[in-house]
């Protein structure tokens, strides 16, 4: 939700350059192999990092728009899984289906 001051409002930002009135919380799980590269990276100033028993890492942070985070997720291929939200997971699944049709 936008922060309001009188009749004006402030757009919020999370991961990337996009800003919006509402932010969506995203959780990504990176494989143990990819976690070596992801550990300690700052994607959003308010992110949460959780190291799992198998060595994988879950990052939770806010985004204002899915466009930029989708590019980042696809860049990591099968070494990252969208845990939440379901709507972003479905967008990635749809893009993966389009990719498999090319190859």
C-alpha positions, 0 to 999 in steps of 0.5 A: 500500500502507498504511504500517504501524507495529506493528499500525496502518496509515496510509491514503495520499492523493493527488489529492482528499479520498479516502484508501486503502491503495493509490494508483493512478498516473494520467497525464492529457494536456491539450490545448494550449488547456487547458494554459494553464489547467492549467500550474502547478496543484498537483493532488498534492504529488508530481505530475509535469508534462511539457510536450510539443512541441505545447504539451500538458501531461501531469500524472502523480499518484496517486489513492486513488479514481477517483470524484473524478478522474473528475469532474475529467476530465469537467469538461474534456471533450475537452480532456483524455485519460486516458493511464493507467491503462487501467481509468480510461480505460475508465471515462471511455469508458463515461461518455462513451457514456452522455453521447452517448445523452442528446444 
